Amino acid sequence: MTEATISSIEPQLILPLFGARDQHLRRLREQFGVDIIHRNGKVKVSGENEESVSQALEAIHRLTSIIRARGKLTPELYDEAVASVSQQPSDRKVGPIDVIQVGREVRPKTKGQQLYVEAIRKHELVFAVGPAGTGKTYLAVAMAVEALKNQRVKKIVLVRPAVEAGENLGFLPGDLQAKINPYLRPLLDATYEMMGYDQVRMLMERDVIEVAPLAYMRGRTLNDAFIILDEAQNTTVAQMKMFLTRMGMNSRIVVSGDVTQVDLPRGVRSGLSDALERLNKITGVARIDLTRHDIVRHRLVQAIIDAYEASDPEPQTPVPRNRFRRGRDS
């Protein structure tokens, strides 16, 4: 049994720290597998695992620092602080990503996200695999904006396969652009947030930013471009090969997807799963596996994903997680 005591927490911080009806206290106990007791002005943490006790202590210190600085502790701030403790036993941190929107700071919030950003900065082709809410698309767009701002590329290309998630949109009214807009909206939303609506529209008119369905990539070679393929689990093997071979000189590609959320017809192999197996020995290609611990959306997203995974009657065959060989500059 490992025990530790904190005696430096001001009495007025205990209520926001533990939360209404001790909701934060209960979550801390569950997340780190420890017992936490407040008595006589002291907080005592105990548990069987020394690392868990240490992490719980660090989480409490970070949470109290947030309360001192902001006067309150929101669910989002709680989730961010606790996730950073469980995922960042690292001796180095990645700085903020340099996006165009004034006053906007984007930075990786978990260990997995940190590795993701580092991989994009070091490698010309990066695969990011993980569940919803882990920042796969958001951070890739931020890195693309940074590359454009610093003139490392001349163009950003945002790509998605036009595959419905269980719904048929083929009879919706409107022209082709109106029909494909729902597929591309998540990429556009992230871009607007990084650069501002007017700036994005101006760059789209100048063809500096291009947002297109995957089918439009055939026959092209993209030089000096930062290319993002989102929802890559919904590509076929042939489509993935076609997309990856669009890469031109001085270009970078980020491919992101969730292999547990494939919307292809039954029996059709996902191009993402296939590529992860085929390309795992190529120098200069990186794979990053993001997990439920990297989820930075609403606190319920992680719980929802856990619930579905626990009750899924037909779990998908996992893709081998052997890391791709790092580039020579790693």
C-alpha positions in Angstrom: 0.0 0.0 0.0 1.3 3.4 -1.0 0.2 6.6 0.7 0.8 10.3 0.3 -0.7 13.4 1.9 -1.3 17.0 0.6 -1.6 19.6 3.3 -1.2 22.8 1.1 -4.7 23.0 -0.3 -6.6 26.1 0.9 -10.0 25.2 2.5 -11.9 27.3 0.0 -10.5 25.2 -2.9 -11.8 21.9 -1.6 -15.4 22.3 -2.8 -14.6 23.2 -6.4 -11.8 20.6 -6.4 -14.1 17.7 -5.3 -17.1 19.0 -7.2 -20.8 19.2 -6.4 -21.8 16.1 -4.5 -18.1 15.0 -4.8 -18.5 14.2 -8.5 -14.8 15.1 -9.2 -13.6 13.1 -6.2 -15.5 10.0 -7.4 -14.0 10.3 -10.9 -10.5 10.7 -9.5 -10.9 7.6 -7.4 -12.2 5.6 -10.4 -9.7 6.9 -13.0 -6.6 6.3 -11.0 -7.8 3.4 -8.8 -7.0 5.1 -5.5 -8.7 6.1 -2.4 -8.9 9.9 -1.6 -9.9 11.2 1.8 -10.1 14.8 3.1 -9.8 15.1 6.8 -8.5 17.8 9.2 -7.4 20.1 6.3 -5.4 17.4 4.6 -6.0 15.3 1.5 -4.7 11.7 1.8 -4.2 9.6 -1.3 -3.6 5.8 -1.0 -3.5 2.9 -3.3 -1.8 -0.4 -4.2 0.0 1.0 -7.2 2.7 3.7 -6.6 2.4 5.1 -10.1 -1.4 5.5 -9.7 -0.9 7.4 -6.4 1.7 9.6 -8.0 -0.6 10.4 -11.0 -3.5 11.1 -8.7 -1.4 13.5 -6.7 -0.2 15.3 -9.8 -3.9 15.5 -11.1 -4.9 17.1 -7.8 -2.1 19.6 -7.9 -3.0 20.6 -11.5 -6.7 20.9 -10.7 -6.0 23.1 -7.7 -3.7 25.3 -9.8 -6.6 25.7 -12.4 -9.0 26.7 -9.6 -6.6 29.2 -8.2 -6.0 30.8 -11.6 -9.6 30.7 -12.9 -11.7 30.6 -9.7 -13.7 27.5 -11.0 -13.3 24.1 -12.5 -15.4 23.3 -15.6 -15.8 19.7 -16.8 -13.7 20.5 -19.8 -10.8 21.8 -17.7 -11.1 18.8 -15.4 -10.9 16.4 -18.4 -7.9 18.2 -19.9 -6.0 18.3 -16.7 -6.5 14.6 -15.8 -5.8 13.5 -19.4 -2.6 15.5 -19.4 -1.4 13.6 -16.3 -2.2 10.1 -17.5 -0.7 10.8 -20.9 2.3 13.1 -20.4 5.1 11.4 -18.4 7.3 12.9 -21.1 10.4 15.0 -20.6 9.6 17.3 -23.5 6.6 19.2 -24.7 5.5 20.3 -28.2 4.9 24.0 -28.5 1.8 25.6 -29.9 1.0 25.2 -33.6 1.3 28.5 -35.4 -2.1 29.1 -37.0 -3.2 32.2 -38.8 -6.2 33.2 -36.6 -5.0 36.0 -34.3 -5.2 35.1 -30.6 -5.9 31.4 -31.5 -3.5 28.9 -29.9 -3.6 25.3 -30.9 -1.4 22.7 -29.1 -1.5 19.0 -28.4 -3.1 18.2 -25.1 -2.1 14.5 -24.6 0.9 12.4 -25.0 -0.6 10.7 -28.1 -1.4 14.0 -29.7 2.1 15.2 -28.9 3.6 12.2 -30.8 1.1 12.9 -33.6 2.3 16.5 -34.1 6.0 15.4 -33.8 5.4 12.7 -36.5 3.8 15.2 -38.9 6.8 17.6 -38.5 9.3 14.8 -39.1 7.7 12.6 -41.8 6.3 13.1 -45.3 3.6 10.5 -44.8 1.7 10.0 -41.5 -1.1 7.6 -40.7 -3.2 8.5 -37.6 -5.6 5.8 -36.3 -7.9 6.3 -33.4 -11.5 6.9 -32.2 -13.6 10.0 -32.6 -12.6 13.0 -30.5 -8.8 12.4 -30.5 -7.9 15.4 -32.7 -6.9 13.4 -35.8 -8.5 15.9 -38.2 -8.2 19.0 -36.1 -4.4 18.8 -35.5 -3.7 17.8 -39.1 -5.5 20.9 -40.3 -3.6 23.0 -37.8 -0.3 21.6 -39.0 -1.4 22.3 -42.6 -2.2 25.9 -41.8 1.2 26.3 -40.0 3.0 24.9 -43.1 1.1 27.3 -45.4 1.7 30.3 -43.1 5.4 29.6 -42.9 5.6 29.1 -46.7 6.7 25.5 -46.5 3.9 24.6 -48.9 1.9 26.5 -51.4 -1.4 24.7 -51.2 -3.6 22.8 -48.7 -5.7 20.0 -50.1 -8.5 18.5 -47.8 -9.9 15.2 -49.1 -12.7 12.9 -47.9 -14.3 9.8 -49.5 -18.0 10.4 -50.3 -19.4 7.5 -48.3 -22.6 7.8 -46.2 -22.6 6.7 -42.6 -25.7 4.5 -43.0 -27.7 7.1 -44.9 -28.3 7.8 -48.6 -27.9 11.4 -49.6 -28.1 10.8 -53.4 -31.5 12.3 -53.7 -30.9 15.5 -51.9 -31.6 18.7 -53.9 -28.9 20.9 -55.3 -25.9 20.7 -57.6 -22.8 18.5 -57.1 -21.2 21.0 -54.8 -24.3 21.0 -52.6 -24.4 17.2 -52.5 -20.7 16.8 -51.4 -20.7 19.7 -48.9 -22.0 17.5 -46.0 -19.0 15.1 -46.4 -16.5 18.0 -46.4 -18.0 20.1 -43.7 -15.8 18.8 -40.8 -12.7 19.7 -42.7 -14.1 23.2 -43.5 -15.2 23.8 -39.9 -11.6 23.1 -38.6 -10.1 25.4 -41.3 -12.5 28.3 -40.5 -11.5 28.0 -36.9 -7.8 28.2 -37.6 -7.9 30.9 -40.2 -11.2 32.8 -40.1 -14.0 32.5 -42.5 -13.1 35.4 -44.8 -9.5 34.3 -45.2 -10.5 30.7 -46.0 -13.0 31.8 -48.7 -10.4 34.1 -50.3 -7.8 31.3 -50.4 -10.3 28.9 -51.8 -11.1 31.3 -54.6 -7.4 31.5 -55.3 -7.2 27.7 -55.2 -4.7 27.9 -52.4 -7.1 25.8 -50.3 -8.9 23.0 -52.0 -11.6 20.9 -50.5 -12.6 17.9 -52.6 -14.1 14.4 -52.6 -11.6 11.6 -53.1 -12.8 10.8 -56.6 -11.5 14.2 -57.8 -7.9 13.2 -57.0 -7.5 10.7 -59.8 -4.9 11.6 -62.5 -3.4 14.5 -60.5 0.1 15.1 -59.1 0.2 17.5 -56.1 3.5 19.4 -55.6 4.3 21.7 -52.7 1.1 20.7 -51.0 -0.1 19.6 -47.6 -2.7 16.9 -48.3 -5.1 15.5 -45.7 -7.2 12.5 -46.2 -9.9 12.3 -43.6 -12.2 9.3 -42.8 -9.7 7.1 -44.6 -11.3 3.9 -43.3 -14.0 4.5 -45.9 -11.6 4.2 -48.9 -11.2 1.0 -50.9 -7.8 -0.5 -51.5 -7.8 0.9 -55.0 -8.8 4.4 -53.8 -6.1 4.4 -51.2 -3.4 3.4 -53.7 -4.7 6.1 -56.1 -4.6 8.8 -53.4 -1.2 8.0 -52.0 0.4 8.1 -55.4 -0.8 11.7 -55.9 2.1 12.8 -53.8 4.4 15.2 -55.6 7.7 16.9 -54.8 7.9 18.8 -51.5 4.5 17.5 -50.4 3.2 16.0 -47.1 0.3 13.7 -46.6 -1.6 12.9 -43.4 -4.1 10.1 -43.5 -6.5 9.8 -40.6 -9.3 7.3 -39.8 -10.9 5.0 -37.3 -10.7 1.3 -38.4 -13.7 0.5 -36.1 -16.1 2.8 -38.0 -16.0 1.5 -41.6 -19.1 2.4 -43.6 -18.1 0.4 -46.7 -20.4 -2.4 -48.0 -19.9 -5.7 -46.2 -17.0 -7.7 -47.7 -15.2 -4.6 -49.1 -11.7 -4.3 -47.5 -10.9 -0.9 -46.0 -8.0 0.9 -47.9 -6.8 2.2 -44.5 -6.4 -1.2 -42.9 -4.7 -2.5 -46.1 -2.3 0.4 -46.3 -1.4 0.0 -42.6 -0.3 -3.5 -43.3 1.4 -2.9 -46.6 3.5 0.2 -45.8 4.7 -0.7 -42.3 8.4 -1.2 -43.4 8.8 1.9 -45.6 11.3 4.4 -44.3 9.9 7.9 -43.8 6.3 6.7 -43.1 5.0 7.0 -39.6 1.9 5.6 -37.9 0.4 7.1 -34.7 -2.2 5.1 -32.7 -4.4 7.5 -30.7 -6.6 5.9 -28.0 -9.5 6.7 -25.8 -7.1 8.5 -23.5 -6.5 11.1 -26.2 -10.1 12.1 -26.5 -10.5 15.8 -25.8 -14.1 16.3 -26.8 -16.9 16.4 -24.2 -16.2 14.2 -21.2 -19.1 11.9 -22.2 -17.5 10.9 -25.6 -14.9 8.6 -23.9 -17.7 7.0 -21.9 -19.8 6.5 -25.0 -17.0 4.9 -26.9 -16.2 2.6 -24.0 -19.9 1.5 -23.8 -20.1 0.6 -27.5 -16.8 -1.3 -27.4 -17.9 -3.3 -24.4 -21.2 -4.3 -26.0 -20.1 -4.7 -29.6 -21.2 -8.2 -30.6 -18.9 -8.3 -33.6 -15.6 -6.6 -32.8 -13.5 -5.9 -35.9 -10.2 -7.6 -36.4 -7.6 -5.2 -35.0 -5.0 -3.9 -37.4 -1.5 -4.9 -36.3 0.0 -2.1 -34.3 3.7 -2.6 -35.1 5.1 0.9 -35.6 6.2 2.0 -39.0 9.9 2.6 -39.4 10.7 6.1 -38.6 12.4 8.4 -41.1 16.1 9.0 -41.0 15.6 12.3 -39.3 13.9 10.7 -36.3 
